[in-house]
């Protein structure tokens, strides 16, 4: 699934999370497959931050 910018929305969401973007900053309209993929990418990156202990207040695994 390609984004408006020609990239992968899931990857865009992952990068947004890793660079400090908020989950609500998704550039795709709610209810679209691109929005869902972007949010999934963001969530996956956030989960990795928590698991690795990078998230504020999280204990290292």
C-alpha positions, 0 to 999 in steps of 0.5 A, a space after each residue: 500500500 503506497 501513501 500519497 507521498 509514494 512511501 509505505 504508511 506503516 513505515 511513515 508511522 514508525 518513523 514518526 514515532 521514532 522521531 517524536 511525532 504524536 500518534 494523533 499526527 497521522 496525515 491520513 484521514 481516519 477510516 482509511 487503510 492508510 490511516 490504519 497502517 500508519 497507526 500500526 507502524 506508530 504503535 509497533 515503534 512505541 512498543 519497541 521503545 517500551 520493551 527496550 526501555 527507551 520510553 520515559 518511565 519504562 523499566 528496561 526489559 
